[in-house]
Amino acid sequence: MSKTITLRLSEENYKVFRTLADRDNRPISNFIETAVKRFIEHNVFVDEFEMEEILNNVELTKSLKRGISDMKSKKGRLVE
């Protein structure tokens, strides 16, 4: 089921989104939803090829395992 949210945009951003949505002949809500989904897919998740490359990198996987181990044993410090 769809959910309705309120999104506050500057006038400038609204005009940009409205223009781009109009070019694609679709509602601004659909344009924003699609843009956010694409951003998440490209910037948050890795695809199967990237994951395979990560898993095949021996030094990287050793480093990641060390980092997880250190985190679990509370070694190190948080760097912000």
Order of alpha helices (4+ residues) and beta strands (2+ residues): alpha-alpha-alpha-alpha
